[in-house]
Amino acid sequence: MTALRLRVFAVFALGYFVSYLFRGVNLGFAPFLTHEMGFTATDLGTLTSLYFLGFAGAQIPGGVLLDHFGPRRVTACVMLVAAAGALVFGLSHSMGVMMFGRLLVGVGVSVCLGGAFKATAQHFPVAQLTLVNGLVMAVGGLGGVAVGAPLSWLLTIAPWRSVSLGLAVLTAAVAAIIWIGGPRTRDTHHQASVLEQFKGTAHILRSHAFWKTATFSALTQTVFYAMQSLWVGAFLRDVTPAGTVDAASRAASLVSVLGGAFIGGNIGFGALARAFERRGVSVARFSGVTMALFVVVQALLAARVPLPAPLLWAAYGALGGTGILTYAVLAEYFPARMIGRVNTTFTLVIFVGIFVTQIAIGAALGHWSAVDGHYPVAAHQTVWTALIVLQTVAGLWYFMPGRRAGATQPAMES
């Protein structure tokens, strides 16, 4: 890896790390928000999901901006909105204002992933993208580790509001690092007009091959991130068998196990995908198999099979991010000048799904009566079963014969 490529990877992966921190921080904040603010499960689901709504809503314009102005300038500038949102969230004492702050955070980090993938697509060969993008996701996954046991410990010595304000400072600092350290060589205006670029996005959304490739991946990513960023904590606290180990502490530890496995999975499966491709197995096929295994692991967890919890949650984390390989499949299918829009359009689909899913899970759990803040096992199993069925249907369509991204080169221009 050259010095330039290393710099590209480092600064943009750091930005995605911050994005991931914000994504899951309410996992640690949730008990405090329930106690201090009196939030219900529906309130928590709605509040947390505002991040994903802001993230999703900014994807299409974000993709156009990335293709028009380049990842360095767009990522650095937009992250300042996230810093402002963290300040609003940490200083607020009302649900409405906190929702606004959370929405700003989602908008502010909305281009961190798309910007990173745009930058890697510009500076790395296509053959290396599955591995490099996996490494970007792995660095981001450190945020998933951080919102487990480390955040739980931090909240024992600092109030959640102080942590939120600290995140605002961190975000502004990382934005400055990207602005200063990001490469300028390819930050040039795209020759097409902004209107023409929006038309290119419309072409993507009308592409049958895009949807056949993206739907299964989007659903698995939706479920994984909706759970990891909030509801997996409740599942672990409520479904953990009674015993000598404190359920909350065990839940925090398993969240970190999940996050650590997510990192290893992104690195390992990215490398394995290319290794299998050299042996004649397409990245699309490899990704489909790993996503199917992820659904199987969910079924094992929902059924409470008598297997070691760390093993199951490690498998959940390692396989949960394999849908990210779809970005590399799409990068091979669409023209290079559209990669920013392709990435952000795919991300839009995922994050709209997360927004809807988080609210739906909270509403579904709310149909059961909580006892001391805990929901019955049957409530969680019902939610998980419904999500497993949806993913299974999407998986069947994914594996059905037909035109899919990566199978043929497109005639896609704009």
N, C-alpha and C positions, 0 to 999 in steps of 0.2 A: 504494500500500500504506500503510495507516494505521500509526501508531506501535505500536498494540497488535498488529496483525498482523505487523509487522516483528519485534517482540520475541518473539512466539510462534514465528515461523520461526527466528530466530537461536538461541534457547536450546535448542530441541529438535533442530535440525540439528546443533548442537555435540555434543549427546549421541550422535547417530547417527555422527558422525565418530569418536568414541572407540570405539564399537562396531565400526566398520569397521577401526580400527587393530588391535584385538585379533583380529579375524577373520583378518587376513593377516600378523600379526607373525611367525608360525612360518615363513613363507616365507623371512625373513631369518635366523631362528634355526636353521633346519634343518641347514646345514653344521656349525654349532658343536655342536649336539646330537648329530649323528652322530659327530663327532670326540671330543668330551669325554665323552659318555654312552654311546657305542657303539650308538646306536639304528639299527635297520634301517628299510627303507621301510615295512614293516608297523607297526613301532613309531611312526614319525612319523605315519603315517596315522591310527592309533588315537588318539595323543595329541592331534593337531590336531582330530580329529573330536569329541573330548569337549566342545569349545566348542559345537559344533552340537547335540550331544545335550542339554546343559544348556539351550541356547537353545530347542530344540524342546520339551523337557519342561515348560518354564515358560510356553509360549504360551497354553494354555487358561486356567490360573488367572490369568495376566497379563492376558488380555483381559477376564476378569470383573472383576478389580481396577481396570482402566482405566475400564470402564463404571461401576463402583460408586464409586470414589474420585477419579477424574480423573487426567489425565496428569502434572500437576505433581508431586503427592505420590508417586504410584507410581513414576515414572521416577527421581526424585531418591533415594528410599529404596532402591530395588532396585539402583541403580548402586553403592551402598556394598558390596554383596556382590561385585561385580566387582573393586573395589579390594582387598578382602581376598583374592580369588582370585589377583590379580596378585602380591601379597606372598607367598602360599604358593608359587606357581610359581617366583618368582625366588629364594626361599630354599631350595628343596627340592634334595635330592641323590639322590632315588630316583624311579623311573618312577611308582610308585603314588601318591606324594604330588603329583607334578607333574600327574598325571591328575586328581586331586581339585581342584587349583588351577585347572586349565583348565576343569573342569566348573563351578566356582564363577563363573569369568569369564563363561561362557556364560549361566548363570542371571542374573547381574548385569546384563548388557546386553540381556537378552531382551525388554525392553519399550521399548528406545530407538526402534526403528522403529515399532512399534505405537503407542507414546505420541506420537511425532511426527505420525503420520497421524491419530490421534484428535484431537490438538490442531488440526491444520490443517482437519480436517472440521468441527470446532466453530466455527472462526473465519473460514473462507474460504468463498465461494460454491462450489457443486459445479462450476460451469463453469470455475473456476480451479484445481481440484485436480490435474489432470494436470500443469500447469506447476509449481505449488507443490510437489507431491510429487516431481516431477523435480528441482527445485532442492534439496530435502532430500537426495535421493539423490546429487546432485552434490557437495554439501558432504561427505557421507559418503565419496564417491568420492575426495576428497582423501586419505583414509586409505589408499586403494588406491595412490595415487601415493607416499605417504610410506613404504610398506613396500617400495618398489622401490629406486631409487638412493639416496634420502636415508637409509633405514635401513641399506643396505649401507655407506654412508659412516660413519654413526654407530657401527656395530659395529667399525670400524677404530680408533676412539678410546675406546670404552667396551665393557666386557664385556656379554654378553647379559643377565646377571643384573641389572646396574645399569639397563639399559634397562627390564626388567620392573618393577623397583621404581619407576622414574620414571613408568611408566604407571599404577601404583597411585596415586601422588600426583596425577597429572593427572585420573584418574577421580574421585577424591574432590573435587577442585576443581570439576569440571564438575557433579557432583551438587549441590554447594552453589549454583552459578550457577543451575541449573534451579529449585531450591527457592526461591531469593530472587527470581529474575527471571521465573519462569513466572507466567502470569496465574492469579489466584485466582477470578475472577468465575464460572467454570463448574465449579469443583471442588466439586460438590455430590453428595451420595449419590443414587444411582439409586433410584427408588421401588420397583422390583422387588426381591425377595429374591435373595440370592446363588444359592440353589437354582434359582429361576426363570431366572436368567441362565445357569446351566449347561445348563438345558433348551434355552435359545435356541441355545447352541453345538451341541447335539445336532441341532437342526433344520438348522443350517447344514451339518453333516457328512452329513446324509441328503438334501441337496438335489442332484438330478441336474444342475440348471443350474449349481450351484457347481462340481461336478467337471468338467463339460464346458468351463467357462470356465477352470478353474484348472490342469488337468492339463498341458497343453502349456506354459503359462507356468511352472509349478512345475518341470518337467523342464529347461527352458532355464536357469532361474535356478539350479537344483541343479548343473548341469554348470558353468555360469560360475563360481559361487562356490567350488565344490569345486576347480576348477582354479586360480582366481585366488589363493585363500588358501594353496595349497601346491604342487599338482602342476604348475602352469604353469612354475615355476622349473626343475623337473627336466626337463620337456619341452624347454625352451629350452636348457638346458645339454647335454642328451644328443643332441638332434636338430640343433642348430646345426652347420652344415658346418664342417669344420676350416679354419682360416685364420689370418690374422695377428691377428685380434681375439680377445681372451680370451673364452671362452664364458661364464664366470661374470659378467664385467662387462657383456657384451652382453645377457645374460639380465636382469640388474638394470635396465639401461636400457630394454629392451623392456617389462618389467613396469610401469615408470613411464609409458611411452607408452600402454600398455593402460589404466592408471588415469586418465591425462589424457583419453583418448578416452571413457572411461566417463562422466566428468564432462560433457564436451561432448554426449555422446549423451543423457544424462538431461535436460539443459536443452533441447537442440534437438528431440528427438523428442517431449518433452512439449508444446512449443509447436506442432510440426507436427501432432500428433494433433488438437488443437482446431481448427487451421486446416483440416484435411481434414474434420473433423466439420461445420464450417460449409458445406462443399461436398457434404455428403451421405454422406461415408464415416464409418462408425461407429468409435469408439475401439477396439472389439473387433476389427473387421476390420483397422484400421491396425496394431494391436498384433500380430495374427496374421501379417501380411505381414512385419513387421520381425523377428519371432522366426524365421520361415522363412528369412529372409536370414542370420540368425545361424547357423543350421544349415549353410547353404551355405558360409559362411566357415570353419566348423570342418572341413568336408570338404576345402576348399582347403588348410588348414594340415596336416591329416593326410596329404594326398597329396603334400605338399612341392612344390606348384606353384611354378615359377620367377617369382614376383612379389616385389617388395620386402617384406622382413619387417616394417619399420615400418608399411607400408600395411596389410598383413594383420592385424597385431596391433591397429592403431588401429581397423580395422573390427570386429574381435572385441570390443574394449572398448566401442565406441560402440553396437553392436547387442546386446551381452550383457545390458544392463540394461533393454531395452525391455519385458520381461515385467512390469516394475513398473507399467506402464499398467493392468494388470489390477486393481490396487487401486481405481483410479478407476471402472472398469466395475462392480465389486462394490459400490462406494459408491452408485452410482445404483440398484442393484437391491434392496439390503436397507435396512430402516428405519434411520434415523439413530441410534436408541438402541442398535443392535446393531453399529455400525461397529467399535468396539473389538474385539469378539469375531470379527467377520468378518475384520478385518485380521490378528489374531493366529492365527486358525485357518488362514488362507492361508499365513501365515509359518511356522506349525507344519509344514504339508505340505512346504514348501520345505526347511526345516532338517532334518527327518527324512531327506529325500532326500539332503541334503548329507552328513549323518552316515554314512549307508549307503554313499554313493558314494565318500567319501574312504577309508574302510576297504577297500572293494572294489577301488579303484584300487591301493592299496598291496599288497593281497594278489595282485592280477593281475600287477603288475610283479614281485613276488617269485617268480613262476614262472620268470623268467629270471635268469640269473646276472649279478650286477653286476660290472663291471670298474672298479676304482678309484672306486667309488661311482656309476658311470654304467650305465644300462640300455640295451640295444640299441634301435635305432630301431623295429624290428619290434614290440617290447613296447609302446611308446607308441602306435604306429599301431593295434594290435589293440584297445587300450583305447578310443581315440578312435572307432574304427569302431563298436564296440558301443554307445557312448553316442549316436552320430549315428543309428543305427538306432532306438533307443528314442525319441528326439525326433521322428524322422520319423513313426513310428506315431502318437504323440500329436498331431502336427500334422495328420495326416489326419483324426483324430476331431474335432479342433477346427473344421476347415473343413467337415465334413459338416453338411448341413442338420439343424436340430433346435433345441430350446429351450436358450438360453444366457443367462447373466446379461447384463443390458443390453438384451435383446430385448423383454422385457415387464416390467411392474412386478409384484412378487411379492405373495403373500398370506402374508407371513411375520411372525409376531408372537411376542414373548417378551421 
